[in-house]
Amino acid sequence: EMRRDGNFDGLWQRRVRKTVKSSRSNFLKSNDARVNGELSE
């Protein structure tokens, strides 16, 4: 039981880390685009 729980926990943490990473890079990209748009106007 405990070993299976630990394995599941590791998979969940990895998935969360991946999601956080991609959402952070997406936020930075959209933020850069917004700043560039304000500068070009």
CYANA upper distance limits for C-alpha pairs under 8 A (distance plus 0.5 A):
  1 GLU  CA      5 ASP  CA      6.72
  2 MET  CA      6 GLY  CA      6.65
  3 ARG  CA      7 ASN  CA      6.74
  4 ARG  CA      8 PHE  CA      6.71
  5 ASP  CA      9 ASP  CA      6.61
  6 GLY  CA     10 GLY  CA      6.77
  7 ASN  CA     11 LEU  CA      6.90
  8 PHE  CA     12 TRP  CA      6.66
  9 ASP  CA     13 GLN  CA      6.65
 10 GLY  CA     14 ARG  CA      6.67
 11 LEU  CA     15 ARG  CA      6.73
 12 TRP  CA     16 VAL  CA      6.68
 13 GLN  CA     17 ARG  CA      6.56
 14 ARG  CA     18 LYS  CA      6.69
 15 ARG  CA     19 THR  CA      6.71
 16 VAL  CA     20 VAL  CA      6.59
 17 ARG  CA     21 LYS  CA      6.59
 18 LYS  CA     22 SER  CA      6.75
 19 THR  CA     23 SER  CA      6.55
 20 VAL  CA     24 ARG  CA      6.50
 21 LYS  CA     25 SER  CA      6.82
 22 SER  CA     26 ASN  CA      6.56
 23 SER  CA     27 PHE  CA      6.55
 24 ARG  CA     28 LEU  CA      6.76
 25 SER  CA     29 LYS  CA      6.64
 26 ASN  CA     30 SER  CA      6.75
 27 PHE  CA     31 ASN  CA      6.46
 28 LEU  CA     32 ASP  CA      6.53
 29 LYS  CA     33 ALA  CA      6.75
 30 SER  CA     34 ARG  CA      6.66
 31 ASN  CA     35 VAL  CA      6.72
 32 ASP  CA     36 ASN  CA      6.57
 33 ALA  CA     37 GLY  CA      6.56
 34 ARG  CA     38 GLU  CA      6.77
 35 VAL  CA     39 LEU  CA      6.73
 36 ASN  CA     40 SER  CA      6.67
 37 GLY  CA     41 GLU  CA      6.86
